[in-house]
Amino acid sequence: MLEALDLAKRGSGDVEPNPRTGALMITDGEIVGRGWHQFYGGPHAEVMALQDAHAKGAKPDTAVITLEPCSSQIGEGGKKTPPCTNTLLAAGIRRVIVGAMDPDPRHRRRGLLALEQQGVEVVEGVLADRCLQQNQTFLKWLNLDRPWTIAKWAMTLDGKTAAPTGESRWITGIESRRRTHELRARCDAVVVGFRTAQIDDPELTVRHVFGRQPVRIVVDPRAEIDDDSNLVRTANKTPTWLLVADDVDAARAGHLQDLGVQVIHVKVAESPRHIHLREAWRELRRRGLRRIVVEGGGGLVADLLGWSCVDQVQCFLAPKLIGGRTAPTPVAGEGRAFMAEAWQVSEWTHCVSGDDLLLSGFLP
Ligand SMILES: NC(=O)c1ccc[n+]([C@@H]2O[C@H](COP(=O)([O-])OP(=O)(O)OC[C@H]3O[C@@H](n4cnc5c(N)ncnc54)[C@H](OP(=O)(O)O)[C@@H]3O)[C@@H](O)[C@H]2O)c1
């Protein structure tokens, strides 16, 4: 089980909450196949381990899996994949050693029951706490009443997200921008703050990769977005939502609706007089958004952190220095008063992205 747990860790560099599972296939006490769940929507660990064993011509009889095998037809992301229990039975597995139960209460122990009913010997609860601990992020994702939120930004080596003039094109190289578009295509929405919409006039479309277009959302309490902006001009073609304060000027909101923008009213929090982002985020979930990427600016990200609405961060670090006391930074707002109060990022990973570095991690 310890080796299966080590395999499960390999899946942790991914950008989404991902059930982290590892699996071993065994014949006559010898490990003949290894697998782990590599990315959201990808084959599960036991399927990978079976493929590994079969590729070596082995016919395993025992499986060691950190998490209970799934027994339902619909996998993550709504994809139709055969249940892993069926795959294990078809492969002739007669003994299954499992770490933790499925954290999803709708499925818990159903997989094991399906195996037992077919006469498979099941040993459960081996290092269960450690196997579950490895899936804390996935557990959080299961229980969220708002979309999983990734805050993504690009910054220079001196921590600036734009020049002191506000101009920010481009900080990173083409590979990092391609990755950003890939991330957009894997999310249900891409969100920016009002000032970013105003200064950058972004399109927020998926361009450098092939993929589906997420909804575009602007947090714009007073509905100040320009009628001639790229977002409003193309709102009839690409879904564009505006999160506005509930006391916004009705004529202005109506005008934007006429231009094809979907205006969503959100109540205003007491202090600071900002829209209540937690309420707004719940509303986005009610409207079917499960995973969103927030692409700045620092004002919006700071507010979201304050509302505990950020789950993951992705920072592209470019080998440039821009300087300037007033140049924007990725997290603005009031900030925390002391280091001991800093938001702590965990499961910190990094990889090279062209000439840049991509740093990512999770918030508790
Ligand atoms: N490099 C990058 O990755 C990147 C990404 C995006 C943007 N940028 C740069 O960042 C700069 C813009 O950043 P920014 O921080 O000024 O702007 P922003 O975050 O896009 O927007 C800030 C505005 O939104 C308001 N706001 C934030 N949260 C709110 C809430 N809950 N309710 C109501 N209003 C809320 C702020 O109000 P208050 O004024 O009342 O606080 C402020 O007016 C631009 O120069 C842009 O180029 C860089």
The ligand as an SDF file (V2000), in Angstrom:
LIG
                    3D

 48 52  0  0  0  0  0  0  0  0999 V2000
   -0.5540   39.8460  -15.5200 N   0  0  0  0  0  0  0  0  0  0  0  0
   -1.7330   39.3770  -15.2520 C   0  0  0  0  0  0  0  0  0  0  0  0
   -1.9210   38.1670  -15.0970 O   0  0  0  0  0  0  0  0  0  0  0  0
   -2.8910   40.3080  -15.1280 C   0  0  0  0  0  0  0  0  0  0  0  0
   -4.1880   39.8150  -15.0750 C   0  0  0  0  0  0  0  0  0  0  0  0
   -5.2420   40.6950  -14.9300 C   0  0  0  0  0  0  0  0  0  0  0  0
   -5.0000   42.0380  -14.8090 C   0  0  0  0  0  0  0  0  0  0  0  0
   -3.7320   42.4870  -14.8830 N   0  0  0  0  0  0  0  0  0  0  0  0
   -3.4720   43.9340  -14.7460 C   0  0  0  0  0  0  0  0  0  0  0  0
   -3.9850   44.3360  -13.5030 O   0  0  0  0  0  0  0  0  0  0  0  0
   -4.4750   45.6710  -13.6140 C   0  0  0  0  0  0  0  0  0  0  0  0
   -5.9060   45.7050  -13.1030 C   0  0  0  0  0  0  0  0  0  0  0  0
   -5.9480   45.1960  -11.8040 O   0  0  0  0  0  0  0  0  0  0  0  0
   -6.8510   45.8930  -10.6760 P   0  0  0  0  0  0  0  0  0  0  0  0
   -6.5550   45.2010   -9.4040 O   0  0  0  0  0  0  0  0  0  0  0  0
   -6.6560   47.3430  -10.7680 O   0  0  0  0  0  0  0  0  0  0  0  0
   -8.3110   45.6200  -11.1920 O   0  0  0  0  0  0  0  0  0  0  0  0
   -9.3890   44.4270  -11.1180 P   0  0  0  0  0  0  0  0  0  0  0  0
   -9.1360   43.4770  -10.0400 O   0  0  0  0  0  0  0  0  0  0  0  0
   -9.5630   43.9240  -12.4980 O   0  0  0  0  0  0  0  0  0  0  0  0
  -10.6520   45.2580  -10.7820 O   0  0  0  0  0  0  0  0  0  0  0  0
  -10.6410   45.9670   -9.6070 C   0  0  0  0  0  0  0  0  0  0  0  0
  -11.9050   46.6850   -9.5560 C   0  0  0  0  0  0  0  0  0  0  0  0
  -12.8970   45.7700   -9.1950 O   0  0  0  0  0  0  0  0  0  0  0  0
  -13.4520   46.2020   -7.9980 C   0  0  0  0  0  0  0  0  0  0  0  0
  -13.7780   45.0530   -7.1960 N   0  0  0  0  0  0  0  0  0  0  0  0
  -13.0380   44.0070   -6.8090 C   0  0  0  0  0  0  0  0  0  0  0  0
  -13.7470   43.1720   -6.0700 N   0  0  0  0  0  0  0  0  0  0  0  0
  -14.9760   43.6990   -6.0270 C   0  0  0  0  0  0  0  0  0  0  0  0
  -16.1780   43.3200   -5.4180 C   0  0  0  0  0  0  0  0  0  0  0  0
  -16.2750   42.2200   -4.6980 N   0  0  0  0  0  0  0  0  0  0  0  0
  -17.2500   44.0980   -5.5600 N   0  0  0  0  0  0  0  0  0  0  0  0
  -17.1620   45.2210   -6.2630 C   0  0  0  0  0  0  0  0  0  0  0  0
  -16.0700   45.6500   -6.8430 N   0  0  0  0  0  0  0  0  0  0  0  0
  -14.9890   44.8960   -6.7290 C   0  0  0  0  0  0  0  0  0  0  0  0
  -12.4690   47.0990   -7.3270 C   0  0  0  0  0  0  0  0  0  0  0  0
  -13.1720   48.0200   -6.5110 O   0  0  0  0  0  0  0  0  0  0  0  0
  -12.4360   48.9900   -5.5130 P   0  0  0  0  0  0  0  0  0  0  0  0
  -11.7380   50.0040   -6.3550 O   0  0  0  0  0  0  0  0  0  0  0  0
  -13.5580   49.5100   -4.6950 O   0  0  0  0  0  0  0  0  0  0  0  0
  -11.4870   48.1420   -4.7110 O   0  0  0  0  0  0  0  0  0  0  0  0
  -11.8560   47.7500   -8.5260 C   0  0  0  0  0  0  0  0  0  0  0  0
  -12.6290   48.8380   -8.9850 O   0  0  0  0  0  0  0  0  0  0  0  0
   -4.3580   46.0380  -15.0600 C   0  0  0  0  0  0  0  0  0  0  0  0
   -3.2120   46.8370  -15.2280 O   0  0  0  0  0  0  0  0  0  0  0  0
   -4.1820   44.7290  -15.7800 C   0  0  0  0  0  0  0  0  0  0  0  0
   -3.3900   44.8560  -16.9540 O   0  0  0  0  0  0  0  0  0  0  0  0
   -2.6760   41.6640  -15.0340 C   0  0  0  0  0  0  0  0  0  0  0  0
  1  2  1  0
  2  3  2  0
  2  4  1  0
  4  5  1  0
  4 48  2  0
  5  6  2  0
  6  7  1  0
  7  8  2  0
  8  9  1  0
  8 48  1  0
  9 10  1  0
  9 46  1  0
 10 11  1  0
 11 12  1  0
 11 44  1  0
 12 13  1  0
 13 14  1  0
 14 15  2  0
 14 16  1  0
 14 17  1  0
 17 18  1  0
 18 19  2  0
 18 20  1  0
 18 21  1  0
 21 22  1  0
 22 23  1  0
 23 24  1  0
 23 42  1  0
 24 25  1  0
 25 26  1  0
 25 36  1  0
 26 27  1  0
 26 35  1  0
 27 28  2  0
 28 29  1  0
 29 30  1  0
 29 35  2  0
 30 31  1  0
 30 32  2  0
 32 33  1  0
 33 34  2  0
 34 35  1  0
 36 37  1  0
 36 42  1  0
 37 38  1  0
 38 39  2  0
 38 40  1  0
 38 41  1  0
 42 43  1  0
 44 45  1  0
 44 46  1  0
 46 47  1  0
M  CHG  2   8   1  16  -1
M  END
$$$$
